[in-house]
């Protein structure tokens, strides 16, 4: 059996004296789009930060692509896109991508390939500050693709985008998964679950379900995902 892209065992994270992640265990399968869903404050961002190795943890083990989370060898193999676009507004798209390529130590030839992957090749010479929010989100995704990652961790990448842009991004996510990249995508929008291969539902830092959408519906007897989530939340106490 192929080992998971991410394996979390007994992960505990405490922030501000409060146990945010109370010892969760979770595998994330390779080559698919896994949705991390839950209301704001449920621990999604904290969990993602632990996976990419930038979160102080109290206990537990997080293994990413066979290595400890945050290991130097994972620098190019894992791409992380935060909620706010992490690019420079006073630089052009190409200047941003060249800068991040230099930081990652990858060939500058990857710039055009990454821009093409997110459909921004025609915007390379444009200053980022003049672009739409959706285009800036795609630039952030392009910077994450520069190192040709095996795992992409995307923290609410579609927040604030109109339905057309959201649809286009999800189409892109599945194209990346078809190329063998593993994607972990967080969202608090329940209807985005329909677009995921697998789902992880969080409530107050605990995993209340980790399954496909069909399995979740069969387990709860509810077709509406929000109703299914509420049923599971009540079941878990």
VENRAHU-V983339 format. One record per pair of residues at least 4 apart in sequence whose C-alpha atoms are under 6 Angstrom apart, sorted by the first residue. I is the first residue (numbers start at 0). J is the second residue. D is the distance in Angstrom with one decimal. If there is no record, write none. Layout:
I&J&D / I&J&D
This chain:
3&26&6.0 / 3&27&5.5 / 3&28&4.6 / 3&29&5.7 / 4&27&5.7 / 4&28&5.6 / 4&29&5.0 / 4&63&5.9 / 4&64&5.0 / 5&26&5.7 / 5&27&5.0 / 5&62&5.7 / 5&63&4.6 / 6&25&6.0 / 6&26&4.5 / 6&61&5.8 / 6&62&5.1 / 7&24&5.0 / 7&25&4.9 / 7&60&6.0 / 7&61&4.5 / 8&24&4.3 / 8&59&5.6 / 8&60&5.2 / 9&22&4.2 / 9&23&4.9 / 9&24&5.2 / 9&59&4.5 / 10&22&4.4 / 10&23&5.0 / 10&58&5.7 / 10&59&4.1 / 11&20&5.0 / 11&21&5.0 / 11&22&4.5 / 11&57&5.3 / 11&58&5.0 / 12&18&5.9 / 12&19&5.6 / 12&20&5.0 / 12&56&4.8 / 12&57&5.3 / 13&17&5.3 / 13&18&4.2 / 13&19&5.4 / 19&204&5.6 / 20&204&4.6 / 29&181&5.2 / 30&176&5.3 / 30&179&4.6 / 30&180&5.1 / 30&181&4.4 / 31&176&5.2 / 31&181&5.2 / 32&182&4.8 / 32&195&5.4 / 32&196&5.3 / 33&183&4.9 / 33&195&5.7 / 33&196&5.9 / 33&197&4.7 / 33&198&5.6 / 34&183&6.0 / 34&184&5.0 / 34&185&5.7 / 34&195&5.6 / 34&198&4.8 / 35&184&5.8 / 35&185&4.4 / 35&199&4.9 / 36&185&5.7 / 36&186&5.1 / 36&187&5.5 / 36&200&4.9 / 37&41&5.9 / 37&187&5.2 / 37&200&5.7 / 37&201&5.0 / 38&187&5.2 / 41&201&5.9 / 41&202&5.1 / 41&203&4.5 / 41&204&5.2 / 42&204&4.9 / 48&53&5.3 / 48&54&5.1 / 49&53&6.0 / 49&54&4.7 / 50&68&5.7 / 51&68&5.9 / 51&69&5.7 / 52&68&4.8 / 52&69&3.8 / 61&68&5.7 / 62&66&5.3 / 62&67&4.7 / 62&68&5.5 / 63&67&6.0 / 63&68&5.4 / 73&77&5.8 / 75&146&4.8 / 75&148&5.9 / 76&148&4.1 / 76&149&5.2 / 77&148&5.0 / 77&150&4.9 / 77&151&5.9 / 78&143&4.6 / 78&148&5.8 / 78&151&4.7 / 79&151&6.0 / 79&152&4.8 / 79&153&6.0 / 80&153&4.8 / 81&154&5.1 / 82&154&5.3 / 82&155&5.6 / 84&136&5.6 / 84&139&5.6 / 88&127&4.7 / 88&128&4.3 / 90&94&5.8 / 90&126&5.4 / 91&124&5.5 / 91&125&5.0 / 91&126&3.9 / 91&127&5.4 / 92&123&4.8 / 92&127&5.8 / 93&123&4.7 / 96&100&6.0 / 96&110&5.8 / 96&142&6.0 / 100&104&5.9 / 100&105&5.3 / 109&113&6.0 / 109&145&6.0 / 111&115&6.0 / 113&141&5.1 / 113&144&5.9 / 113&145&5.9 / 114&119&5.0 / 114&120&5.0 / 114&141&5.9 / 115&119&5.7 / 115&120&5.0 / 117&137&5.9 / 130&134&6.0 / 149&180&5.0 / 150&180&5.8 / 150&181&4.7 / 150&182&5.9 / 151&182&4.8 / 152&183&4.9 / 153&184&4.8 / 154&185&5.1 / 155&185&4.9 / 155&186&4.9 / 157&165&5.6 / 175&180&5.7 / 176&180&4.7 / 176&181&5.9 / 197&210&5.6 / 197&211&4.5 / 198&209&5.5 / 198&210&5.4 / 198&211&5.7 / 199&208&5.7 / 199&209&4.4 / 200&206&5.8 / 200&207&5.6 / 200&208&5.2 / 201&205&5.4 / 201&206&4.7 / 201&207&5.8 / 216&220&5.4 / 216&221&5.3 / 216&222&5.6 / 219&227&5.8 / 221&227&5.3
